[in-house]
Amino acid sequence: MKSIISKFSKRNLMMTSLFCLLMAPLFFYYFLDLEIPYYATVILFLVWIISLILDMGITIQNRHLIVNHESNLIFRNLYGKFNTKLSILIQLSVETSFVLLMPFLFERTKYIIDLQASSIIAGIISVLHFVAYHYNRKTIKIIRENR
């Protein structure tokens, strides 16, 4: 019982630390009114797309193994209810909408879409996708070893 509590506490501590680490760029961007260069915006969007492809790819390829262990609840629910193509379309739509519309909560600029703020949010989400990808790889390895 103690090891379960210990693992749970370590996971909560890790997730809380990760959340704080990820929120730091938003804090600096919004509250210190920082500007990020154009090339950094492009890089953050590219990293987000790559991480999304990796995370979705490993989930789709190993769906039969990790459907009950998937850390991304949106993926888990979509792939359980819909076919793969529709699930991908819904996931991309929801995530893209989130990335582009989240900056409206902070009202920093008068522009329709603040690409700098959206790129920071995309960068934050990319870290979460990379963590999910790593977790899925680890889970698949454990499942295959125990077969």
C-alpha positions in Angstrom: 0.0 0.0 0.0 2.8 2.4 0.8 4.4 1.9 -2.6 1.1 2.8 -4.3 0.9 6.0 -2.3 4.5 6.8 -2.9 4.0 6.3 -6.7 0.9 8.4 -6.6 2.6 11.2 -4.7 5.6 11.2 -7.0 3.3 11.4 -10.0 1.4 14.3 -8.5 4.6 16.1 -7.6 5.9 15.5 -11.1 2.7 16.8 -12.8 2.5 19.8 -10.5 6.1 20.7 -11.2 5.6 20.2 -14.9 2.5 22.5 -14.8 4.4 25.2 -13.0 7.3 24.9 -15.4 4.9 25.2 -18.4 3.0 28.2 -17.0 6.2 30.2 -16.5 6.5 31.2 -20.2 2.9 32.4 -20.1 3.5 34.5 -17.0 6.6 36.1 -18.5 4.9 36.8 -21.8 1.7 38.3 -20.5 2.6 40.0 -17.3 6.1 41.3 -18.2 4.8 42.2 -21.7 7.6 40.4 -23.5 7.9 40.0 -27.3 9.1 36.9 -29.0 10.8 36.9 -32.4 9.0 35.7 -35.5 11.3 32.7 -36.0 10.6 31.5 -32.4 6.9 31.6 -33.2 7.4 29.4 -36.2 9.6 27.0 -34.3 7.1 26.7 -31.5 4.3 25.9 -33.9 6.5 23.3 -35.7 7.4 21.7 -32.4 3.7 21.5 -31.5 2.9 19.8 -34.9 5.7 17.3 -34.6 4.8 16.4 -31.0 1.1 16.1 -32.0 2.0 13.7 -34.9 4.3 11.6 -32.6 1.7 11.4 -29.9 -1.2 10.6 -32.3 0.9 8.2 -34.3 2.0 6.0 -31.4 -1.6 6.0 -30.1 -3.1 5.0 -33.4 -0.4 2.3 -34.2 -0.7 0.7 -30.8 -4.4 1.4 -30.1 -5.1 -2.2 -29.2 -2.4 -2.2 -26.5 -2.8 1.2 -24.8 -6.4 2.2 -25.2 -7.0 1.7 -21.5 -3.6 3.3 -20.5 -3.7 6.4 -22.7 -2.9 9.5 -20.6 -4.6 11.9 -23.0 -8.3 11.5 -22.1 -9.4 13.2 -25.3 -7.6 10.6 -27.4 -8.9 7.8 -25.3 -12.5 8.8 -25.6 -12.4 9.8 -29.3 -10.7 6.6 -30.4 -13.1 4.5 -28.3 -16.2 6.1 -29.9 -15.3 7.0 -33.5 -13.3 5.7 -36.3 -9.7 6.8 -36.7 -10.1 9.4 -39.4 -13.0 11.2 -37.6 -11.1 11.0 -34.3 -8.1 12.6 -35.8 -10.2 15.4 -37.4 -12.0 16.1 -34.1 -8.7 16.1 -32.1 -7.0 18.4 -34.5 -10.0 20.8 -34.6 -10.3 20.9 -30.8 -6.6 21.4 -30.2 -6.1 24.0 -32.9 -9.1 25.9 -31.7 -7.7 25.8 -28.1 -4.3 27.1 -29.3 -5.7 29.9 -31.4 -8.5 31.0 -29.1 -6.9 30.7 -25.7 -5.1 34.1 -26.0 -8.4 35.8 -26.1 -8.7 35.2 -22.4 -5.8 37.4 -21.7 -6.7 40.3 -24.1 -3.2 41.4 -24.6 -3.5 42.8 -28.2 -6.2 44.2 -30.4 -5.4 41.7 -33.2 -7.9 39.1 -34.2 -5.4 36.2 -33.4 -2.3 36.8 -31.4 0.2 34.4 -33.1 2.9 35.0 -30.5 0.6 34.0 -27.6 -0.8 31.1 -29.6 2.7 29.9 -30.3 3.6 29.9 -26.6 0.4 27.9 -25.8 1.3 25.6 -28.7 4.8 25.2 -27.2 3.3 24.3 -23.8 1.0 21.8 -25.3 3.9 20.3 -27.3 5.7 19.5 -24.0 2.5 17.7 -22.8 2.4 15.7 -26.1 6.1 14.7 -25.7 5.4 13.6 -22.2 2.4 11.6 -23.3 4.5 10.1 -26.2 7.2 9.0 -23.7 4.6 7.6 -21.3 3.0 5.6 -24.2 6.3 4.2 -25.3 7.1 3.1 -21.8 3.6 1.6 -21.4 3.8 -0.3 -24.7 7.2 -1.7 -23.7 5.9 -2.9 -20.4 2.8 -4.5 -22.0 4.9 -6.3 -24.6 7.4 -7.6 -22.0 4.5 -9.0 -19.9 2.9 -10.9 -22.8 
